Amino acid sequence: MPAEFFDWVARNIESKESVVCVGLDADADRIPAHLQDYDLPRWAFNRRIIDATHEHAVAYKPNAAFYEDRDGWLALKETIAYAHGKDVPVILDAKRGDIGNTARKYAQLLDDADAITVNPYMGRDTLEPFLSQEEKGVFVLCRTSNPGGADLQNLTLESGEKLYERVAALADLWNSNGNVGLVVGATTTEELETVREQVPDIPFLVPGVGAQGGDAEAAVEFGLANGVGVVNSSRGIIFAGEGEQFDKAAGEAAKRLKKRLNQYRD
């Protein structure tokens, strides 16, 4: 297993000819009925998704919100271990960021996961427990794909720069260990291009290409730094089908997305 997250991703990109990240947002209400009687339905669901998609996935991204209960955390740990068995790293989409002992406790999530998303709103000291783990990836929220992201992220500062541009500049400063990435959505094409021009060497995690209808070409053109970066789809893959063949539909959706994104890769 590679020691550093971005090296691991780079290897998978090369070997699989893919930049697809599969979001494992295992919504308990949408898990097929034939899996509901399992002790850990979310784990049973994720295992089948991983079996069906690992040939196309360079990373998996479970959102912590779908696992924040006792059985959920058990399902998540099993999911991460199973993904590792398929030689695929896991980005925990947790969006953490807090002070002191709380931040250090949150950073223990990286004992299992290989990368994490973090919220920079409270500043550098809140991210230090994550940044200091050199072998782990740290994706800093920069310009998110949701419509309300502009409410704060596009505010103009006294310096004349946008808030998201300041975040990108800070992330570049925080990248002394080479383990920092940025979350920049595919639904915000102009901002995606702007951030890439500002930080040419930082890999992006690009959400929004699936169910949110983001720009696939821009996601690839601006999301990769030296060929490394990931384009995420969650619902568009894992809920592509229903019933007992849901996993087959997910595999086909992941393959289609890989083919679609590869049109725009060098």
C-alpha positions as CSV (number, residue, x, y, z in Angstrom):
1,M,0.0,0.0,0.0
2,P,1.5,3.4,-0.9
3,A,2.5,5.5,2.0
4,E,1.1,8.8,0.7
5,F,-2.4,9.5,-0.4
6,F,-1.8,11.5,-3.5
7,D,0.8,9.0,-4.7
8,W,-1.8,6.2,-4.2
9,V,-4.3,8.2,-6.3
10,A,-1.7,8.9,-9.0
11,R,-1.0,5.2,-9.3
12,N,-4.7,4.3,-9.6
13,I,-5.2,7.1,-12.2
14,E,-2.5,5.6,-14.3
15,S,-3.4,1.9,-13.9
16,K,-7.2,2.4,-14.3
17,E,-7.1,5.2,-16.8
18,S,-9.7,7.0,-14.7
19,V,-10.2,10.0,-12.4
20,V,-13.5,8.8,-11.1
21,C,-14.2,9.1,-7.3
22,V,-17.3,7.3,-6.2
23,G,-19.2,8.9,-3.3
24,L,-20.5,6.3,-0.9
25,D,-23.5,8.3,0.5
26,A,-25.3,5.2,1.8
27,D,-28.7,6.8,2.6
28,A,-30.4,4.1,4.7
29,D,-33.8,5.1,3.2
30,R,-32.6,4.3,-0.3
31,I,-30.9,0.9,0.3
32,P,-32.7,-1.8,-1.6
33,A,-35.2,-3.9,0.4
34,H,-33.3,-7.2,0.0
35,L,-30.4,-5.7,2.0
36,Q,-32.4,-4.2,4.9
37,D,-32.4,-7.4,6.9
38,Y,-28.6,-7.5,7.1
39,D,-27.0,-6.6,10.5
40,L,-25.3,-3.6,8.8
41,P,-27.3,-2.7,5.7
42,R,-25.1,0.2,4.7
43,W,-22.0,-2.1,4.8
44,A,-23.8,-4.7,2.7
45,F,-24.8,-2.0,0.2
46,N,-21.3,-0.5,0.1
47,R,-19.6,-3.8,-0.4
48,R,-21.7,-4.5,-3.5
49,I,-21.0,-1.0,-4.8
50,I,-17.3,-1.4,-4.3
51,D,-17.3,-4.8,-6.0
52,A,-19.1,-3.3,-9.0
53,T,-17.1,-0.1,-9.3
54,H,-13.5,-0.7,-8.1
55,E,-12.1,-1.2,-11.6
56,H,-13.1,2.4,-12.4
57,A,-12.7,4.1,-9.1
58,V,-9.4,5.8,-8.1
59,A,-10.9,6.7,-4.7
60,Y,-14.1,6.4,-2.7
61,K,-15.7,9.2,-0.7
62,P,-18.2,8.3,2.0
63,N,-19.9,11.3,3.5
64,A,-19.8,11.1,7.3
65,A,-23.3,12.3,7.7
66,F,-24.6,8.9,6.5
67,Y,-22.7,7.0,9.2
68,E,-23.0,9.1,12.4
69,D,-24.6,6.5,14.6
70,R,-23.2,3.3,16.2
71,D,-24.0,0.9,13.4
72,G,-23.0,3.6,10.9
73,W,-19.5,3.9,12.2
74,L,-19.2,0.1,12.2
75,A,-20.4,0.0,8.6
76,L,-17.9,2.8,7.7
77,K,-14.9,1.0,9.2
78,E,-15.9,-2.2,7.3
79,T,-16.3,-0.2,4.1
80,I,-12.9,1.5,4.4
81,A,-11.1,-1.8,5.1
82,Y,-12.9,-3.4,2.1
83,A,-11.9,-0.6,-0.2
84,H,-8.3,-0.9,0.9
85,G,-8.5,-4.6,0.1
86,K,-9.3,-3.5,-3.5
87,D,-6.3,-1.1,-3.4
88,V,-8.5,2.0,-3.4
89,P,-8.0,4.9,-0.9
90,V,-10.9,6.5,1.0
91,I,-11.6,10.2,1.4
92,L,-13.9,10.8,4.4
93,D,-16.1,13.7,3.5
94,A,-16.4,15.1,7.0
95,K,-15.8,18.9,6.6
96,R,-14.3,19.2,10.0
97,G,-12.6,22.2,11.5
98,D,-12.4,23.1,15.2
99,I,-10.0,24.3,17.9
100,G,-7.6,22.6,20.3
101,N,-8.5,19.1,21.6
102,T,-11.6,19.0,19.5
103,A,-9.6,19.3,16.3
104,R,-7.1,16.7,17.5
105,K,-10.0,14.3,18.2
106,Y,-11.5,14.9,14.8
107,A,-8.1,14.2,13.2
108,Q,-8.3,10.7,14.6
109,L,-10.7,10.0,11.8
110,L,-7.6,9.7,9.7
111,D,-6.6,6.6,11.7
112,D,-8.8,4.7,9.2
113,A,-9.4,7.0,6.2
114,D,-6.7,8.1,3.9
115,A,-7.9,11.7,3.3
116,I,-10.5,14.0,4.7
117,T,-12.3,17.2,3.8
118,V,-11.9,20.1,6.2
119,N,-13.5,23.5,6.7
120,P,-11.0,26.4,6.9
121,Y,-13.3,29.0,8.3
122,M,-11.7,29.0,11.7
123,G,-8.1,29.3,10.4
124,R,-4.8,27.4,10.2
125,D,-4.6,26.2,13.9
126,T,-7.8,24.3,13.5
127,L,-6.4,22.3,10.5
128,E,-2.9,21.7,11.9
129,P,-3.8,18.2,13.4
130,F,-4.8,17.1,9.9
131,L,-2.1,18.9,7.9
132,S,0.7,17.4,10.2
133,Q,-0.2,13.9,9.1
134,E,2.0,14.0,6.0
135,E,0.9,10.7,4.5
136,K,-2.8,11.7,4.6
137,G,-4.7,13.9,2.1
138,V,-6.4,17.1,3.4
139,F,-9.0,18.6,1.0
140,V,-9.8,22.2,2.0
141,L,-13.3,23.5,1.1
142,C,-12.7,26.3,-1.4
143,R,-15.6,26.9,-3.8
144,T,-18.3,24.4,-3.3
145,S,-20.8,23.1,-5.8
146,N,-24.0,24.0,-3.9
147,P,-26.0,27.1,-5.0
148,G,-25.6,28.8,-1.6
149,G,-21.8,28.5,-1.8
150,A,-21.7,32.0,-3.3
151,D,-23.3,33.5,-0.2
152,L,-19.9,33.7,1.5
153,Q,-17.3,32.2,-0.8
154,N,-17.8,34.9,-3.5
155,L,-17.7,37.8,-1.1
156,T,-15.1,40.4,-2.2
157,L,-12.5,41.2,0.5
158,E,-10.8,44.6,1.1
159,S,-7.8,43.3,-0.9
160,G,-10.1,42.9,-4.0
161,E,-9.9,39.1,-4.0
162,K,-12.8,36.8,-3.5
163,L,-13.0,34.9,-0.3
164,Y,-12.6,31.6,-2.1
165,E,-9.4,33.0,-3.8
166,R,-8.0,33.8,-0.3
167,V,-8.7,30.3,0.8
168,A,-6.9,28.9,-2.2
169,A,-3.9,31.1,-1.5
170,L,-3.8,30.0,2.1
171,A,-4.1,26.4,1.2
172,D,-1.0,26.9,-1.0
173,L,0.9,28.2,2.0
174,W,-0.4,25.3,4.2
175,N,0.9,22.8,1.7
176,S,4.4,22.4,3.1
177,N,3.9,18.6,3.3
178,G,2.5,18.3,-0.1
179,N,-0.7,16.7,1.2
180,V,-3.2,19.5,0.6
181,G,-6.0,19.5,-2.0
182,L,-8.9,21.8,-2.6
183,V,-12.6,21.1,-3.0
184,V,-13.8,23.1,-6.0
185,G,-17.2,22.3,-7.6
186,A,-17.8,21.5,-11.3
187,T,-21.0,23.6,-11.2
188,T,-18.8,26.8,-10.8
189,T,-16.8,26.7,-14.0
190,E,-15.3,30.2,-13.9
191,E,-14.2,29.8,-10.3
192,L,-12.8,26.4,-11.1
193,E,-10.6,27.9,-13.8
194,T,-9.7,30.9,-11.6
195,V,-8.5,28.7,-8.7
196,R,-6.5,26.4,-11.0
197,E,-4.7,29.5,-12.4
198,Q,-4.0,30.6,-8.9
199,V,-2.7,27.2,-7.6
200,P,-1.3,25.2,-10.5
201,D,0.1,22.4,-8.4
202,I,-2.7,21.5,-6.0
203,P,-5.0,18.6,-6.8
204,F,-8.7,19.2,-6.7
205,L,-11.6,17.1,-5.5
206,V,-14.3,18.1,-7.9
207,P,-17.9,17.3,-6.9
208,G,-21.0,18.1,-8.8
209,V,-20.6,16.2,-12.1
210,G,-23.2,13.6,-11.3
211,A,-26.7,14.5,-10.1
212,Q,-25.8,18.2,-9.8
213,G,-25.1,18.4,-13.6
214,G,-21.7,20.1,-13.4
215,D,-19.3,20.6,-16.3
216,A,-17.4,17.4,-17.0
217,E,-14.9,19.0,-19.4
218,A,-14.0,21.8,-17.0
219,A,-13.8,19.3,-14.1
220,V,-11.0,17.4,-16.0
221,E,-9.3,20.4,-17.6
222,F,-9.0,22.4,-14.4
223,G,-9.4,19.7,-11.7
224,L,-6.1,17.9,-12.3
225,A,-2.7,19.1,-11.3
226,N,0.1,17.3,-13.1
227,G,-2.5,14.6,-14.0
228,V,-3.6,14.1,-10.4
229,G,-7.1,14.9,-9.0
230,V,-10.5,13.3,-8.6
231,V,-13.9,14.0,-10.0
232,N,-16.7,12.7,-7.7
233,S,-20.1,11.4,-8.4
234,S,-22.2,10.0,-5.6
235,R,-26.0,9.6,-6.3
236,G,-25.4,9.4,-10.0
237,I,-23.5,6.2,-9.5
238,I,-24.6,4.4,-6.4
239,F,-28.3,5.1,-7.0
240,A,-28.2,4.6,-10.8
241,G,-30.4,1.5,-10.4
242,E,-32.8,-0.1,-8.0
243,G,-33.7,-3.6,-6.8
244,E,-31.4,-6.6,-6.8
245,Q,-29.4,-5.3,-9.8
246,F,-28.6,-2.0,-8.2
247,D,-24.9,-2.9,-8.1
248,K,-24.7,-3.7,-11.8
249,A,-26.3,-0.4,-12.6
250,A,-23.7,1.4,-10.4
251,G,-20.8,-0.4,-12.2
252,E,-22.2,0.7,-15.5
253,A,-22.7,4.2,-14.4
254,A,-19.1,4.4,-13.1
255,K,-17.8,3.0,-16.4
256,R,-19.8,5.6,-18.4
257,L,-18.5,8.4,-16.2
258,K,-14.9,7.3,-16.7
259,K,-15.4,7.1,-20.4
260,R,-17.0,10.6,-20.4
261,L,-14.3,12.2,-18.4
262,N,-11.5,10.5,-20.4
263,Q,-12.6,12.4,-23.5
264,Y,-11.1,15.5,-21.9
265,R,-7.9,14.0,-20.5
266,D,-4.6,14.5,-22.3
